Amino acid sequence: MAIRSVATTDTLETFRTTFNGLGTEVGDVSTLTTTATNISGAINEIDSAVGTGIITLGSTDMALGATITTISGLTSLDSAALTVNSVNVATQPFAIAQAIALG
């Protein structure tokens, strides 16, 4: 979306079409499915709920849902929901070797 501006020398018709175009590009606030009352608030609400969707591993950024095949240099890991091949290794710490071997 290009930056919209109206010069002081533009006609009222130019202002009207520019303003209406901006509304079309942004969208109808009444259709938001968040609790926010404006577009910026909705984006902030979603961001705080799900984060940015980026996992940072050293110098490599991955989108949420990406498959990680190799991790090196890991010194600690903390997660109650960590699974390997559908085995919850957080509650069964010795299952990780078995899960990897079966993988």
N, C-alpha and C positions, 0 to 999 in steps of 0.2 A: 504494500500500500504506500503510495507516494504521499509526501507531506502535503496537506491541503492548506492553502492560504488564499485570502481575498485581499486584494490591494484596495487602498482607499479610493482609487480612481475607478474601480470596477462597478458595474451596474448592480442593482438590487437583484436582477435575474441571475447574474453570476454568483452572487452570494447565496441565493436560494438553491441553485443546483449544486453548488459546492457543499453547502450544509447538508442537504438531503443525501448526497453521495457519501458523506462521512457517516451518516446514520445507517445507511445500507451496508457499508463496509464493516462497521463495528457490530451491528446486529441489534436485535430487540431485547432489551434488558428483561422484559417480562417473560422471556423464554428460558432464563437461567434456571438450572436445576440445583444450584447451591443455595445457601442461605444469604449470600451476598446481595446487595442492592445495586451494584454497579459492576462493570466488566473488570476493572482493576481489582476490586475486592474478590471477585470470583476466581481470578487467576491466583491471587495470594492465598485464598482458602484452599484451593486444590494443591498448590505448591506446598503448603504447610502439612497437608494430609498425606501426600505421597512423595514429597521431596522432588529433587530434580530428575530422578530416574537415571542417574549416572553413578556407576560404581568405579571408584578410583583404586587401581592396583599399581602402585609404583608410578610409572610414567605412562600407563595405558588406561584410557577411559573407555568404559564399555556401557552401552545402553542397557536399561533395565530389561531383564529377560534374556540377555545374551548368554551363551554357553561358555563356561570357562573350562578349558581343557588342561591347562597347566598353571600351577602357582609355584613360584620358587621364592625363597627368602622369607617365607612366612614364619614369624616368631611367636605369634599368639592368635587365638581365635576364640571369640565368645559369642555364642548364639544358642538359645534354647530350642531353636527350630532348625538346626543344621541337619541336613539329610544327605546321604550318599546312596545312590541307587534305591531310593525310597526307604532307607533304614535311618531312623533318627539316631544319629551318633552322639547327640548331646546328652541323651538319657541312657545310651548304651555305648559308652566310650570304647569298649573293646570290639564293637561291631564294625568299626571303620575299616580295619584290616580285612575282615571277612567280606564286607560290602565291596571294597575295591577289588579283592581277589575274584569275586563272582562277576564283577562288572564286565 
